[in-house]
């Protein structure tokens, strides 16, 4: 068929359409292919990001759960090459330290150490990891806490704890596998600088993908762990069966710069010390608890019951071991202070004697003696504080020791009445007379028996001297023997009166619940009604329970106690009726007044005779020193009386310091070891308790033996093993009881203002490491950054603290985090540590009535408190 121009044009048009179709299809394919490649890369990047996130989470988890150094990170895996130690480059195990440093602070991710699978990037290459050297897991890096500096940078942003980097495919001249970071990391990341890193820009020469762990991310998690551990400890402490009062430790408020737990404070830092009835009171309670636990174990009739009773014995023994250790550290400190004071005061006395020998004081001697006297004042103050803080009172023990010597000499004189034996009797009576003459007390009961003992000692001294002067005079001998026997009796009465006058409660045990009643009374006065009356009645009842538990023979305290109980009975009756609102206010106010007087009577009870006598001597010394330090005399001779005025009180101070040093050394030795000794005394209470704990919980201990018998009850061998283990344990309990009794024999104490805090429960082990060792809490300075608030001193059925407006919490623990903005932590106010509502000014100072509300929020540039509740 003939095709003309029209047909040709039609064919050309069809060809053009076909060409367009081909072009469109080609473009569509190119677009489709490009879109699929982009989607695949996005998926690939997403999977890699998830892998990096997994590694990041593992590193944070490792830092949080480190048992010895929370916040620390493992060394990278790059350098260590020791087949013998099963650690070679690329094996996924963190490098071993070279002295105190990681061999390298950038290397492969130690996936084995982190308990991860071998994580790789999209090219099959293992991940790399860089860390801040300040977070290395070594003692030399301590303290590791919220304030630790982190020098890593990513893209100019500082405060980076660590980086995880995916090297991806090799670029340019990179050759793999090697140990050279430049063959894996690109640009600035691979230049050998362990501090400065970048995340891009991506291109032909850079394909690293990096994820950072910031300071905020790491420390927020670590601080949460620390706060949670403190809260768990506080709750276990308060709920422990051994803590029969179910009390929380008083916090150390911001007004206390030495972590001294302060009665009445409800908010503050973890206390190093607590006020209380004294170490002897705690020791006797611990001994009674262990004896009761032993009885429970002895009476258990089945293996299951024996295992439960054994656990109780172990818990009580663990508390006992901690208490013995704290008594040791306290006594060793007192012994050191007393020894130093004794030496300085004795030296001053010697120098005074030498200076007055020529019956004049030269200008040089005056200047030197004035300086010595000032130095002595500081040590006297330290000794007074040490006695007040520890409650130690060597007086009853010293009286008993001297009376025992007197009794021995009396027996000898009775059997062999000679001039020599009566002279010995006279000398011992003189020693007792000197002791009593130096003594003073504000307690009227003790003062009366002390005066009687002093008079009796003088009489015994006189009659013994008379008998020694005329040996063979039967009448004089009989009078002397009777006088000595009367002194034995008087000394015994004095000692017994002191011990009976001791109070089993600290003044704060009364003043704190009385303060609570006062607050409830204020609330009732503001809104009188049956509801507020019921709450007030509960507070009155709590105070009544405490007052009823008070035990003493001290007449001032007994009288104040009776008055307080009578006022409580009256107030409870009126508050319970909840009809006479004016009467409720009047009677409850009378309770507050009476309880305050009772607390004052306890605080001023005067049962620590050495402390009161030392205070009197110190006041006399201070008075004489003040005059001597300023007086101007016309001649060197007229200065002599002012110098001599120092000598008598100095001699008394040296006497008491010597007595305290000897007694405190005996206490420390019996509790654990002699001050300064490097190993425990095998006869000490601590050693016996340690042996018991090992015997119970060791691999071959009684618990394991009992469990083995429970698992195989038909095995005669297992039964015999369990029986033998229990017999051994009971013997070890007896050894602890004997050692504790021996410790009690040398430990006399009254109220203590700052006894080292003893914590109940295994959850508090991080706060109470063994003597001579430190825990992560102490070594890393967390005590300066963590706070807590209690709803009440005694853990009640329900707490009063809220977080973000919700809850009824007994305790809230807070880790402060790093200082933000203008916070200045050299100034001890809440706002310099905490943020938001947590920084309420009611938590400043003594924090006796802090706000019960707290704020919790996500960490940011303006808030980084971490709470546990």
Steps between C-alpha positions, in 0.01 A plus 500: 500500500622838402577708804503868444608785716206454729585135571863592556401764749274248680788251532730774625239596762469142619878472528509820708230368730691174539816696578315705761362183655848351515633820657216509754548136587874557536447800721246310708742213542776739598271672747377167636855371534614821667204497737568141599867572557406796722250293693754221546762745626252649745415155629866415520575820692207430730626153582848640565359773722320231701826307535680809622217571742528147636871549564430836663239349730741223600771751591259705710373184668858397573568838660181489705545146632871515581514365854825676590499826305159612363544713191824340384550351153715212373817558300471453122635182342810584296839454665516220759666196346535223756402150404582381850249746647244417228491856372620586150412780255165457332363237740226726632652523846594834653873572509675450832634802681858615455574621851193719556409583141322330211764418235281691255183705540375417151472154350253226424184473706567237774187303419594195707560715807163668443326162462393584144507300177771607257337813360601610149409773257350463152840398360548224758761706687503497880402820679755740643478678833662805660469588870582783734816411698342647813250212502753217490425218741795556732552647847715775352198640316303551821291685584262411219173681563276774364783755504755289311642682197459331160739639238367326186340718231277416207446766233621762747256394774680430826414280800494176306547186711553259209444442130406190304604518134409285201798521257296365204674410174867580449572822316797620299826353628348322802620139525327247722535308726761687707534649848537847351204725581563705182413190297152506656418850614493790257638851508541651848365180655799298387779749562604351835348778709290331769302814581358668185250317277259591222191340348536634143455631246452178309676472167761315303751537785265457800237238577526448881173485690542605867272506800594685819434429865477842660580582859133569562391163360761302691480679833122524500490121491779459758344756732169317478678181608668678792173658616321165474769324703477761773122476512513118519754524780292748698186292469676175592661674796166629629312174444769269638378274780820584687402868489222457753414871501480498116671837476681666215839657573482874555634671185799734510337837415668764289576690819742216585818503293640173639212262419391497863151354538292753690198419712185661365629544144290330234700596188871487430792283399581147610630532857839377610391518863186485708404624846384222728501337839863395447708204384452297817123517454535378140744228605269364768207497258706321234615242754142439614386465138774246425417304813134490395598392149709220647203385706289497185757291317540258788124450519438452127377145444510461121769566244287769336445672833869469580590660168266793571637536853852485363421789269385702803823418682695612194310829474553579869866399481554723197357795691717406797814488288422846360434632850824355638689660213337838564575478872861424409535798266332730750714382792822510299425861409431592862821327609704701250349833607542417869862391453586821318331710767674310779840556343451872435353574843771297676766688304342831599501392864868409479583831334308692767692320774829579329407864442402573861806325645682835524190668642471727197372484144716653231348669200611212276347243737177698520468513122571128463260399778223717358537332161500154661187578700317611184599178320383294796159669490437368148582144606289524814206609286563208263502257792179643645332468160628145458351399834170672423480343155589147615332498840796309645531537878792313663391606846296199617770264375774698671310502831448126474866437419618711791251338737619154396857598590376641829313176572814297434705718734225483759509122484878505537488741795233289668712186467831674578451825696836671474624852448574413138156358423322795660730742315398328178137534605555869572663554159208341318248703699701810402470410132124467534484826695691672218261355241193612690641845578556567128147387415188706451147445373175691467293191579377526861485123554857449379620813682367368831671163467816670371519727804446202726773306323740794529435533873532126547825493303645774720399308813645175365824677416523650851419180689737291287780750566426481873517121497825508303652741752432268796511144372354247740235737637193280458254786541666712234527202269132419538400862432729509194359174363146624556584830328642318201195275479276805516697646210452181299127531560492873424694449177265222393199719579647782292556276201153348527338841532674623185392196301144519633482870412571431133204556268420252225385779266668804355339837566411522130290184530265712712542842340434374145155346561422793731578733209265294285223546759569873501460514120177299515372730773565799274303329222216426739491860622476618139213259420335356813295191429469127557739418216784722620432389859538137394832573330617685809395208718711268285803722552435509874475122503831465317667725756344303784648176366847654495471648849374167634811331360731733692689326781725659764536550875615860469263695723481817281416291193259275689315806628484660155384170351215471751388855425507434126303175527237668715467782246474246217227304674298816549555627144415165340175481688395848388621454140327162477165653594555773236234728649690748718712678240639753746584218740678311224725799436571559869576139592706435188703815559568371851633178346737693273633695798537192720671299225739789436591501867551125486734531201693772684528279809641214291749728324621642831486174693867518597560125494828526302728592789826513306353734241357732766818490706715569194271790410540648848879468482499647147294798615742560789793476260334739255439752774859486619632507143290805411644694791856380438475584130415865565637592842786749525706490822764742629763230553583152374443358850143626520419304184561170681155466667326543165709223349446274800124552467522298177673204659222357718227484230766381251586214735130409527464507122806279459351259756171469313669482159719215620198314636308549175797392285544175694131420504441579133797283404352210697163550331652513151708188566206300630273623221738419214869584548735737674510851348749497215521118481501349152314179581196412706536362850390138502332557835299797381126515448543592133724201433251265667210648300698467175572134577130441567395666174753295304383184676141574404536621143824353370510240226519227762295688756194411699254644248644287222500192722138552601391563143677184388309304764170662398572402138582139603300434821560123489878533494651411837827665398322827414312489830821441694668786313214738579498399866874549530482838329228617738702392803797695363282806440355493851855484635598799287197692627616429855843636407344823372286534812804447722704757306210749506468452876872566540461815291207612712717455812741771379243721325311746717315774319217747525324696228705549183457804279672355194532124510607362156182400319436127502270385221260205506475272200716376214362769268702753699836325455618776266462749787674281753818343362730316742747711691806579292318464167287728289191443290406660169285745696790627706776476240302690238364777719129429456435606860541863388245474220216288635217600734194347655190606686297291742134547571557431870778362718295184562372318193123515528227318314494770232739773398422866434739579215374556145671515161337706226192521722453127544590223742535457874870421528698436817830607350624677186865476395653753259826503308580863430684462171757747371474865601283694255504866413597720794496221760792544741547194716744663735189670639287237675146587395255269328480722193871442437440126470142436388257655253132578467280426797774284646696817583236628741663720763333300779770240434777745590659523843386234747203394280282415800179564305579462129235512229358152433478555122757411232536550125617240249573580136714399204862620534562825314718810510289630790416180692710194570383364836448123497244370746422162656181455700 
